[in-house]
Amino acid sequence: MTEPQLKRRRLSNENGHTLGSPRDAERVTPSSLSHPISPPTKKAKTERKILSSPFRLTSIRDLSDADNVGAVSLNDLVGDPLISELWDFNYLHDIDFLMGHLDEDTRALTRIHIVHGFWKREDSNRLMLQEHAGQHQNVTLHTACMPEMFGTHHSKMLVLFRHDDTVQVIIHTANMIAKDWTNMTNGAWISPVLPKLQSLPQEAGADGVVGSGSRFKFDLLSYLRAYNTIRNVCGSLVKDLAKYDFAAVRGALVASVPGKHDAEQASEVTRWGWQALKQTLKTVPAQTEGSEIVVQISSIATLGANDTWLQRTLFDSLSTSRPPRQQGSATRPHFKIIFPAPDEIRRSLDGYASGGSIHTKIQSAAQTKQLQYLRPLLHHWANDSCKGISTAASTSSDSARVSGRKRAAPHIKTYIRYGAKSIDWALLTSANISKQAWGEATNKAGEVRIASWEIGVMVWPELLTGEPKATMVGTFKTDKPSREEHGDGDEDSPVVGLRIPYDLPLQKYGDAEVPWVATMEYTEPDWMGRVWPGY
């Protein structure tokens, strides 16, 4: 009995263009932390190329439609009836929740692969996955190789194969559970819909430039092959993805693979963790003066009693850039960290329940010392603390700088370099501030030790447009910048938008403020009247 012809559902953005199409890859968007909005000059008559944000926010159930413009739901991403096979890489999985967002007529026919990191046989998460997977004949579980004791399988990625011989890769920040797709702020990078190659694929080499589709494919396949170190986990996925054309992709894969990695590997080998950051950023141009790097995360691990690793390993890697054409050395960027305080969790849409996904600790003596060097860097998520201090990074009070997400607690992770007038680059990733995610400093044996699986995508304006004079500017409550917004390029240069998940200007922590700590008890009721017992 032949299957009936399936009708493909079109996913459209606010402009009516198909989500994930090659045209969508051309319309990527960023933004600047300190960029004013200027009116067009009278002589500017040429049609300016305006591209939408390469990163999308996920929709928030309890916010208005105006705050969800351009946002995507899980149903938007996986509800296409043409999906024949789905690979779900994540930390937490709710199989029934995922299945409920597939097309109801075809979900039982879709081959589902769940990749997780719960390797202990008695782990309750593993046992629950096995129980739920057993209720669906089309679900297969795969356990990732976890060589490091304190590592997690933290990557968040979907790979979707369709009946029309296309594939799509989605790298995002949400666990595959209802909580993360309801009232938590998350984000997604959605690849174009990629066609099958016309001829059999050659053995892929790292001959493509960083950010190109060929290099993205090489690095993604390298990442997936790393799962097969001990046993075959992703062998079939690697074999199948190799048959597809990634030419339309514009983005650099920045991922982490657990294990010990040689610090002196050749440039054509895929690097992991902070080494991947450095390798990528060596090819990315950056403004030499007035730069800030804003690190917005949902977890800060134990980093040590002093800031050596933070400054010399992570921040030094993030400070890397392509050498400027002009003479002179570039100034090291200033760093800011966005992390919510208890009052922001208390007032979030889900109240204290949001805080169960947001982690740091300040109880021990070493953690108290860590807070001392982190405090000057810490900034609020919602930027409406009565004790906070507005920074000078952005003096504009224009309403266009309101993201509409301050009450939707952050699970998204973004790393953005803001120049004096425009954005230099942006990274959307699963990786928080931790040695487990980015890797330890190089040891005496010349190795970098990484504990966790992570994955992200970095973009920059020249990459997305093919034009060196292109600029990237922040967008708020929309994915596409207005024609009046521009960076430091000339009036004919392309402008790319970047959807910013937080409000600007940023608000620095006050001298007595501390970050949210999920393990601590909070007796002041949240807006729903509940208290938090800690754990």
VOGU-3710 file (C-alpha; in Angstrom, 3 decimals, decimal comma):
1> mtepqlkrrr> 0,000/0,000/0,000  1,555/3,259/-1,118  1,584/6,286/1,144  -0,689/9,147/0,107  1,038/12,220/-1,279  1,934/14,468/1,636  1,368/18,141/1,346  4,235/20,191/2,713  3,329/22,918/5,162  5,022/26,220/4,400
11> lsnenghtlg> 6,622/28,002/7,337  6,588/31,734/6,742  8,041/34,720/8,500  6,420/38,092/8,838  7,412/38,996/5,291  5,803/35,935/3,795  9,085/34,188/2,909  9,472/30,488/3,582  11,283/29,747/6,836  14,649/28,147/6,252
21> sprdaervtp> 14,661/28,698/2,485  17,855/29,772/0,653  16,366/33,250/0,452  15,976/33,183/4,230  19,744/32,569/4,510  20,348/35,886/2,758  18,239/37,841/5,216  20,237/37,611/8,401  20,207/40,317/11,105  22,325/41,839/13,976
31> sslshpispp> 22,614/45,112/16,060  24,808/47,478/18,039  24,926/48,169/21,729  25,696/51,846/21,351  24,239/52,732/17,970  21,823/55,644/17,685  19,012/55,722/15,167  19,706/58,289/12,463  17,389/59,660/9,786  18,287/58,967/6,155
41> tkkakterki> 20,205/61,686/4,353  18,359/63,554/1,629  20,641/62,297/-1,141  20,291/58,614/-0,193  18,137/57,337/-3,053  19,677/53,923/-3,719  17,842/50,849/-2,476  19,719/49,519/0,490  20,098/45,772/1,028  18,411/44,911/4,342
51> lsspfrltsi> 18,805/41,410/5,775  16,837/39,817/8,615  18,388/38,312/11,720  20,153/34,957/11,393  19,049/34,169/14,949  15,381/33,810/15,881  13,776/33,980/19,304  11,371/31,268/20,410  7,783/32,300/21,041  6,592/33,027/24,574
61> rdlsdadnvg> 3,134/31,734/25,492  2,184/34,448/27,983  3,386/37,452/25,984  1,427/39,468/23,435  1,593/38,993/19,684  3,553/42,258/19,452  6,288/40,728/21,601  6,325/37,533/19,512  6,798/39,052/16,064  9,214/36,840/14,148
71> avslndlvgd> 9,443/34,299/16,963  9,267/30,575/16,206  7,521/27,799/18,098  8,547/24,160/18,281  5,618/23,357/16,033  7,022/25,768/13,437  10,303/23,873/13,502  9,187/20,234/13,513  5,521/20,307/12,405  6,185/19,808/8,690
81> pliselwdfn> 4,374/16,633/7,489  7,201/16,027/5,005  9,694/15,237/7,790  10,729/11,600/7,381  13,508/11,403/9,978  14,376/13,578/12,984  17,529/13,610/15,117  17,176/15,386/18,462  20,409/16,220/20,340  19,794/17,641/23,812
91> ylhdidflmg> 20,413/17,533/27,542  16,817/16,987/28,698  14,190/15,210/26,595  10,448/14,760/26,935  9,641/12,346/24,115  5,879/12,727/24,381  6,241/16,524/24,312  8,339/16,321/21,131  5,982/13,851/19,477  3,047/16,138/20,272
101> hldedtralt> 4,533/18,851/18,023  5,051/16,650/14,969  2,348/16,571/12,321  -0,432/14,421/13,756  -0,974/12,513/10,489  2,669/11,533/10,013  4,291/11,460/13,492  3,953/7,683/13,794  5,753/7,289/10,454  8,668/9,623/11,272
111> rihivhgfwk> 11,891/7,937/12,397  12,951/9,654/15,644  16,500/9,496/17,054  17,133/10,847/20,575  20,787/11,550/21,474  21,374/11,994/25,225  24,208/11,780/27,730  22,741/9,716/30,567  25,259/6,861/30,536  24,663/5,501/34,047
121> redsnrlmlq> 22,238/2,582/33,840  20,519/3,566/37,088  20,124/7,253/36,124  16,461/8,213/36,578  16,574/10,366/33,428  17,844/7,395/31,419  15,209/5,066/32,855  12,447/7,562/32,076  13,677/7,959/28,502  13,697/4,188/28,056
131> ehagqhqnvt> 10,182/3,910/29,416  8,796/6,638/27,138  10,726/5,476/24,073  9,283/2,009/24,574  5,828/3,435/23,939  6,776/4,494/20,391  7,986/1,965/17,826  9,619/4,701/15,742  11,871/6,141/18,513  15,507/5,065/18,903
141> lhtacmpemf> 17,710/6,164/21,824  21,438/6,868/21,423  23,771/7,419/24,384  26,598/9,877/23,698  30,147/8,988/24,676  30,810/10,741/28,020  34,509/10,295/28,899  34,631/13,102/31,508  33,013/12,543/34,918  31,618/16,075/35,320
151> gthhskmlvl> 30,580/16,594/31,710  27,079/16,744/30,266  25,572/16,258/26,833  24,513/19,890/26,651  24,298/20,407/22,858  20,898/21,346/21,454  20,381/20,539/17,786  17,725/19,163/15,445  18,490/17,519/12,100  15,409/17,119/9,901
161> frhddtvqvi> 15,337/14,905/6,784  12,357/15,366/4,462  10,621/13,216/1,891  11,519/15,713/-0,860  15,257/14,895/-0,502  16,115/17,953/1,565  17,588/18,351/5,030  17,652/21,140/7,586  19,892/21,740/10,614  18,582/23,746/13,586
171> ihtanmiakd> 20,959/24,734/16,389  19,113/26,177/19,376  19,242/26,723/23,160  16,115/25,016/24,565  15,879/21,674/26,312  13,296/19,416/24,684  10,822/19,936/27,531  7,647/22,014/27,797  9,098/24,488/30,294  11,780/25,742/27,904
181> wtnmtngawi> 9,360/26,215/24,973  6,653/27,998/26,999  7,796/31,051/29,004  11,606/30,912/28,893  13,588/33,032/26,431  15,447/30,819/23,953  16,848/31,221/20,463  17,460/29,247/17,277  19,678/29,324/14,198  17,801/27,707/11,315
191> spvlpklqsl> 19,725/26,576/8,258  18,355/26,949/4,755  16,576/23,882/3,406  19,501/21,990/1,872  19,129/19,888/-1,305  20,805/16,604/-2,091  24,041/16,728/-4,070  23,699/15,952/-7,754  26,609/13,492/-7,651  28,020/11,194/-5,009
201> pqeagadgvv> 29,943/13,151/-2,368  33,723/13,169/-2,349  35,630/12,710/0,898  35,134/16,137/2,470  38,189/18,223/3,292  38,607/21,412/5,278  39,313/23,447/2,154  36,442/25,899/2,646  37,001/29,225/4,363  35,645/29,648/7,886
211> gsgsrfkfdl> 31,964/30,533/7,694  31,381/28,950/4,288  28,920/26,139/3,759  31,660/23,657/2,880  33,601/24,418/6,064  30,395/24,277/8,149  29,649/20,842/6,708  33,190/19,625/7,392  33,086/20,813/10,999  29,568/19,450/11,593
221> lsylraynti> 30,542/16,013/10,267  33,705/16,123/12,402  31,539/16,906/15,423  29,152/14,036/14,664  31,999/11,574/14,053  33,291/12,358/17,551  30,229/10,562/18,938  31,521/7,331/17,414  34,799/7,159/19,377  33,757/4,138/21,464
231> rnvcgslvkd> 30,646/2,856/19,665  28,598/3,741/16,628  26,190/6,482/17,724  25,864/8,813/14,717  27,380/6,737/11,911  24,218/6,639/9,816  23,640/10,375/10,327  27,153/11,215/9,133  26,714/9,017/6,077  23,353/10,570/5,197
241> lakydfaavr> 24,348/14,226/5,797  27,405/13,821/3,576  25,021/13,452/0,619  23,638/17,001/0,983  24,765/20,353/-0,411  25,595/22,900/2,334  26,583/25,695/-0,078  23,741/27,967/1,083  24,892/27,931/4,719  26,585/31,058/6,070
251> galvasvpgk> 27,817/30,475/9,596  30,760/29,101/11,532  30,206/26,069/13,735  31,678/26,572/17,229  31,315/23,348/19,196  32,821/21,409/22,088  33,669/17,701/22,217  34,655/16,048/25,511  38,149/14,663/25,911  41,766/15,824/25,747
261> hdaeqasevt> 42,657/17,705/22,572  46,095/18,606/21,237  46,633/22,365/21,440  48,950/22,312/18,405  46,616/20,764/15,851  46,843/21,890/12,238  44,452/24,633/11,132  42,572/22,281/8,808  41,521/20,135/11,775  38,294/21,100/13,524
271> rwgwqalkqt> 39,032/22,721/16,880  36,794/22,526/19,921  35,876/24,799/22,829  37,833/28,018/23,319  40,249/26,895/20,595  37,317/26,899/18,160  36,535/30,464/19,243  40,087/31,604/18,532  40,306/29,767/15,228  37,059/31,324/14,013
281> lktvpaqteg> 37,666/34,857/15,298  41,082/35,054/13,639  39,143/35,376/10,371  36,520/37,885/11,619  37,122/41,655/11,281  36,439/43,808/14,339  36,415/47,509/15,116  39,653/48,442/16,825  38,315/50,967/19,342  35,363/51,193/21,701
291> seivvqissi> 34,451/47,500/21,599  32,424/45,601/24,179  31,726/41,896/24,364  28,467/41,090/26,122  28,224/37,527/27,413  24,610/36,596/28,215  24,192/33,158/29,756  21,966/31,100/32,079  24,694/29,397/34,118  28,060/30,319/35,622
301> atlgandtwl> 30,086/27,374/36,901  32,789/27,324/39,554  35,725/29,009/37,802  38,274/29,328/40,612  39,132/31,742/43,401  40,858/34,103/40,937  39,911/35,232/37,435  42,858/33,658/35,587  40,799/31,194/33,537  38,019/33,688/32,845
311> qrtlfdslst> 40,369/36,426/31,650  43,255/34,491/30,084  41,411/31,578/28,542  37,807/32,534/27,774  38,007/36,342/27,465  41,330/36,287/25,606  39,812/33,844/23,120  36,739/36,041/22,659  38,995/39,081/22,140  40,679/37,531/19,083
321> srpprqqgsa> 40,020/39,192/15,722  41,391/39,463/12,198  44,321/41,907/12,241  43,221/45,381/11,056  44,560/46,676/7,750  45,833/49,862/9,347  48,897/50,016/11,594  48,596/49,971/15,368  47,333/47,499/17,913  43,669/47,046/18,762
331> trphfkiifp> 42,381/47,797/22,251  41,119/44,783/24,204  37,319/44,872/24,391  35,522/45,565/27,650  33,457/42,640/28,959  29,981/42,521/30,470  28,077/39,503/31,745  24,273/39,368/31,784  22,811/37,104/34,476  19,513/37,509/36,384
341> apdeirrsld> 19,256/38,507/40,043  16,699/36,921/42,421  14,186/39,748/41,943  14,192/39,186/38,180  13,419/35,499/38,676  10,755/36,360/41,269  8,968/38,632/38,792  9,388/36,412/35,720  6,380/34,889/33,947  6,834/31,549/35,721
351> gyasggsiht> 8,096/33,112/38,947  10,553/31,056/40,962  9,915/28,031/38,731  12,038/29,738/36,058  15,002/29,663/38,419  15,315/25,896/38,298  16,991/26,282/34,889  19,393/29,069/35,888  22,484/28,226/37,909  25,423/29,645/39,817
361> kiqsaaqtkq> 26,661/29,263/43,400  27,979/31,731/45,979  27,907/29,665/49,198  31,504/28,428/49,665  34,575/30,567/50,375  35,920/29,974/46,853  32,553/30,871/45,329  32,440/34,065/47,399  35,855/35,038/46,018  34,565/34,270/42,533
371> lqylrpllhh> 31,624/36,619/43,079  34,050/39,390/44,061  35,778/39,359/40,672  32,557/38,705/38,761  30,497/41,459/40,402  32,057/44,377/38,419  31,094/42,509/35,228  27,546/41,490/36,168  24,550/43,152/34,521  20,826/42,523/34,830
381> wandsckgis> 18,661/40,608/32,390  15,520/42,741/32,828  17,319/46,056/33,471  14,657/47,326/35,849  16,245/46,689/39,239  15,727/49,465/41,778  19,280/48,855/43,009  20,995/48,608/39,626  23,200/51,165/37,899  22,710/52,086/34,241
391> taastssdsa> 25,964/51,786/32,304  27,299/54,190/29,710  27,409/51,526/27,015  24,177/52,731/25,464  22,639/56,083/26,292  19,661/55,793/24,001  16,286/55,482/25,740  14,457/54,892/22,469  11,616/52,390/22,793  13,062/50,429/19,845
401> rvsgrkraap> 15,616/49,077/22,318  13,011/47,164/24,303  13,259/43,461/23,546  9,919/42,433/25,024  11,581/39,542/26,872  12,476/40,962/30,314  9,756/38,939/32,081  10,598/35,747/30,133  13,569/34,420/32,101  16,682/33,637/30,023
411> hiktyiryga> 17,721/30,175/28,965  19,245/31,555/25,755  23,052/32,008/25,531  24,493/34,767/23,345  27,981/36,221/22,961  27,980/39,511/21,016  30,806/41,904/20,179  29,534/45,476/19,909  31,682/48,116/18,230  31,368/51,863/18,533
421> ksidwallts> 28,631/51,966/15,882  27,697/48,417/14,885  27,970/44,758/15,834  31,129/42,893/14,827  29,920/39,318/15,390  27,398/37,231/17,327  27,380/33,692/18,676  24,288/31,680/19,634  25,298/28,589/21,575  24,446/26,051/24,246
431> aniskqawge> 27,689/26,905/26,085  27,540/28,824/29,361  30,512/30,270/31,274  32,247/27,109/32,450  35,473/25,206/32,068  33,437/22,107/31,304  31,892/23,812/28,262  34,835/25,785/26,852  37,766/23,717/28,097  40,516/24,121/30,661
441> atnkagevri> 43,618/26,166/29,955  46,332/24,275/28,064  48,105/21,876/30,433  51,801/20,956/30,610  51,261/18,138/28,128  49,988/20,637/25,535  46,399/19,439/25,836  43,057/21,180/26,295  40,600/19,195/28,395  36,868/19,588/27,689
451> asweigvmvw> 34,142/17,829/29,680  30,851/18,584/27,866  29,233/18,439/24,462  28,218/21,925/23,245  27,276/23,434/19,899  26,710/26,937/18,512  26,852/29,111/15,399  28,790/32,358/14,919  27,889/34,976/12,273  29,223/38,373/11,185
461> pelltgepka> 28,046/40,940/8,609  30,718/40,397/5,945  30,024/36,663/6,000  26,274/37,068/5,596  26,377/39,629/2,788  29,681/38,945/1,023  30,504/42,653/1,297  33,272/44,011/3,579  31,409/47,285/4,199  28,271/45,575/5,472
471> tmvgtfktdk> 27,149/46,373/9,019  25,126/44,536/11,617  22,720/46,326/13,950  20,527/45,161/16,794  16,806/44,727/16,279  14,190/44,733/19,016  10,749/43,090/18,772  11,474/42,406/15,103  13,985/40,440/13,039  14,528/43,068/10,359
481> psreehgdgd> 16,095/46,513/10,830  14,384/49,599/9,490  15,941/51,418/6,548  16,831/54,309/8,830  19,125/52,127/10,956  22,704/51,805/9,850  26,120/51,093/11,285  29,411/52,698/10,405  29,283/51,853/6,695  28,314/54,139/3,842
491> edspvvglri> 24,700/54,669/2,870  24,818/52,025/0,128  26,323/49,224/2,230  24,105/46,291/3,293  22,647/46,188/6,798  22,034/42,955/8,681  19,759/42,781/11,700  20,478/40,797/14,866  17,552/40,016/17,179  18,644/41,099/20,674
501> pydlplqkyg> 16,932/39,199/23,536  17,586/41,809/26,252  16,838/45,534/26,660  19,418/48,270/26,166  21,007/50,151/27,824  22,307/47,528/30,216  21,994/47,944/33,963  24,948/47,008/36,161  24,503/45,194/39,461  24,479/47,456/42,497
511> daevpwvatm> 27,224/47,050/45,094  25,089/44,816/47,313  23,281/42,832/44,610  23,972/39,145/44,033  22,968/36,745/41,259  20,169/34,205/41,492  21,302/30,938/43,116  18,926/28,007/42,599  20,323/26,058/45,542  19,505/28,845/48,010
521> eytepdwmgr> 16,212/29,371/49,853  14,098/32,436/48,986  11,288/33,251/51,412  9,999/36,423/49,742  6,995/35,253/47,665  7,131/35,540/43,893  4,288/37,295/42,065  2,207/34,104/42,342  2,695/33,913/46,100  5,126/31,003/46,072
531> vwpgy> 8,460/30,695/47,888  11,593/28,844/46,765  12,966/26,134/49,103  16,285/25,714/47,300  17,762/22,275/46,678
//
